[in-house]
Amino acid sequence: MLPFSNKPVKHARTPHVDEGSLLATDQVDRGQLSNVAAKLVMRFMWLGRISRPDLLVAINVCAGHTTKWTANDDKRMTRLAGYVAATLDHCHIMRIHDKPSDLRLSLYAGADFGSAPDMKSTSGYLLALDGPQSFALILWCSKRQCAVSRSTTEVEFVSFSTSLFTEAVLLLEICQQLIIPEIVLNCYKDSQAALAIIAQVAAFEQAP
């Protein structure tokens, strides 16, 4: 059952609705779940933030529509609930089987480009403690960017710099104090253009 509703949900393999399957007319009609939309979003947001990073993108889409909830948002929320119902046995498996000197922090950052109706992009990152025989997720986030970017390179660079300086560097300092002073932070990006900019910035800062 969908929370706050007697409506049963069909199990789904993914949390996302195919946007191409949504009708333009349903984007105008008020959704049946509009009166409880905020409560639904908050319940799923709590779940996503404590243990289910795979839900965050779908949750954020719904969260952006709570004040203008439509029949299409009913479909999005029902799909999300159906995915959660189908994956109740999913959980994190975290392993730490290395000595502290073999551990490192890893930042995986990415972004989409202009996916929202207002053309704003969404940043996402994962921060993990890993090693040769270890992997443990520590932090994760999916968040709409504040401004409209003009290229995928800009979007990727904003995503990386935001996650690096607001989360990863702070966590690195904590781990250096609690685990081992020599622990390092590895950063991973799938954008060659963004990596080239980062390399230029690093070379400029290291120049005499």
C-alpha positions in Angstrom: 0.0 0.0 0.0 1.1 3.6 -0.6 1.5 5.5 2.7 -1.4 7.7 3.6 -3.5 6.0 0.9 -5.4 2.8 0.4 -4.1 2.5 -3.1 -2.1 -0.7 -3.8 1.1 -0.4 -5.8 2.5 -2.6 -8.5 6.1 -3.7 -8.0 8.6 -1.9 -10.2 12.2 -2.6 -11.3 13.3 1.0 -11.2 12.2 4.1 -9.2 11.8 6.3 -12.3 8.8 6.8 -14.6 9.7 7.0 -18.3 8.9 10.7 -18.9 7.9 10.0 -22.4 5.0 7.9 -21.1 3.5 10.8 -19.2 0.6 12.7 -20.8 0.5 16.4 -21.2 -3.1 16.5 -20.0 -2.1 14.9 -16.8 0.4 17.7 -16.2 -2.5 20.0 -15.8 -4.9 17.9 -13.7 -4.5 18.0 -9.9 -3.2 14.8 -8.5 -5.2 12.6 -6.2 -2.2 12.5 -3.7 -1.8 16.3 -3.7 -3.1 16.6 -0.1 -0.5 14.1 1.2 2.3 14.8 -1.3 4.6 16.6 1.2 4.2 13.8 3.8 5.0 11.1 1.2 8.1 13.0 0.0 9.4 13.4 3.5 8.9 9.7 4.4 10.8 8.7 1.3 13.4 11.4 1.8 14.1 10.0 5.3 14.6 6.5 3.8 16.8 7.8 1.0 19.1 9.8 3.3 19.7 7.1 5.9 20.1 4.0 3.7 18.9 4.2 0.0 20.9 6.5 -2.2 19.3 4.8 -5.2 16.0 6.6 -4.4 17.3 10.2 -4.2 16.9 11.3 -7.8 13.3 10.1 -8.0 12.6 11.6 -4.6 14.0 15.0 -5.7 11.8 15.1 -8.8 8.7 14.6 -6.6 10.0 17.0 -4.0 10.2 19.8 -6.6 6.4 19.4 -7.4 4.9 19.3 -3.9 3.3 22.7 -4.3 1.9 22.0 -7.8 1.2 18.3 -7.6 -0.4 16.8 -10.8 -1.7 13.5 -12.0 1.7 12.8 -13.5 3.2 13.2 -10.0 0.8 10.6 -8.8 2.4 8.2 -11.3 5.9 9.2 -10.3 5.1 8.6 -6.6 3.3 5.3 -7.3 6.3 4.1 -9.3 8.7 5.1 -6.5 6.6 3.3 -3.9 6.4 0.2 -6.2 10.1 0.1 -6.5 10.6 0.4 -2.7 8.0 -2.4 -2.2 9.9 -4.6 -4.6 13.3 -4.0 -2.9 12.5 -4.2 0.8 15.3 -6.8 1.1 18.0 -4.4 -0.4 20.6 -3.2 2.0 24.1 -1.9 2.2 27.0 -4.4 2.5 30.0 -2.6 4.0 33.3 -4.3 4.5 36.4 -3.1 6.3 39.0 -5.8 6.2 42.2 -3.7 5.8 44.4 -2.0 8.3 44.0 1.8 8.6 47.1 2.5 6.6 45.6 0.8 3.5 42.3 2.7 3.6 41.5 5.8 1.5 38.6 8.1 0.9 37.0 8.0 -2.6 34.8 10.7 -4.0 32.6 9.8 -7.0 30.9 12.9 -8.4 28.6 13.3 -11.4 25.7 15.3 -12.8 23.0 15.4 -15.5 22.5 18.4 -17.8 19.3 20.5 -17.8 17.0 17.7 -16.9 14.5 19.8 -15.0 11.8 21.9 -16.7 13.6 25.1 -15.6 16.8 23.7 -17.3 18.6 23.4 -14.0 20.9 20.3 -13.6 21.2 17.8 -10.8 24.5 17.0 -9.0 25.2 13.8 -7.3 28.1 12.3 -5.3 29.1 9.3 -3.2 31.8 9.3 -0.6 33.2 6.0 0.4 36.0 4.6 2.6 37.7 1.8 0.7 40.8 -0.3 0.3 42.0 -3.5 -1.3 39.4 -5.5 0.7 37.2 -2.8 2.0 34.3 -0.6 0.9 31.9 1.4 3.0 29.6 4.2 1.8 29.7 7.1 4.2 27.9 10.0 2.5 25.7 10.5 -0.6 23.7 13.2 -2.1 21.5 14.2 -5.1 20.7 17.9 -5.3 19.4 20.4 -7.9 22.0 23.0 -8.8 21.1 26.6 -8.0 21.8 28.1 -11.4 21.3 27.1 -15.1 24.6 25.9 -16.7 25.4 26.3 -20.4 27.3 23.1 -21.0 27.8 19.6 -19.6 31.4 20.6 -18.8 30.2 23.4 -16.5 27.6 21.1 -14.9 30.2 18.4 -14.2 32.7 21.0 -12.8 30.1 22.5 -10.5 29.1 19.1 -9.3 32.7 18.1 -8.5 33.8 21.3 -6.9 30.7 21.5 -4.7 31.0 17.9 -3.4 34.8 18.3 -2.9 34.8 21.5 -0.9 31.5 21.1 1.0 31.8 17.5 2.0 34.9 15.6 0.9 37.6 17.9 2.3 35.9 18.2 5.6 35.5 14.4 5.9 39.2 14.0 4.9 40.2 16.2 7.9 38.1 14.2 10.2 39.5 10.9 9.0 43.0 12.2 9.3 42.4 12.9 12.9 40.5 9.7 13.7 41.9 7.0 11.4 45.4 7.9 10.1 47.1 11.2 9.4 48.4 10.0 6.0 45.0 8.9 4.6 44.4 10.3 1.1 41.3 11.4 -0.9 40.9 10.0 -4.4 38.4 11.7 -6.8 36.7 10.1 -9.7 35.0 11.9 -12.7 33.6 10.6 -16.0 34.0 13.9 -17.8 37.2 14.3 -19.7 36.6 18.0 -20.2 36.1 18.6 -16.5 39.2 16.6 -15.7 41.2 18.7 -18.1 40.1 21.9 -16.3 40.9 20.4 -12.9 44.4 19.5 -14.2 45.0 23.0 -15.5 43.9 24.5 -12.2 46.2 22.2 -10.2 49.1 22.9 -12.5 48.6 26.7 -12.1 48.4 26.4 -8.3 51.6 24.3 -8.2 53.6 26.7 -10.5 56.3 28.7 -8.8 
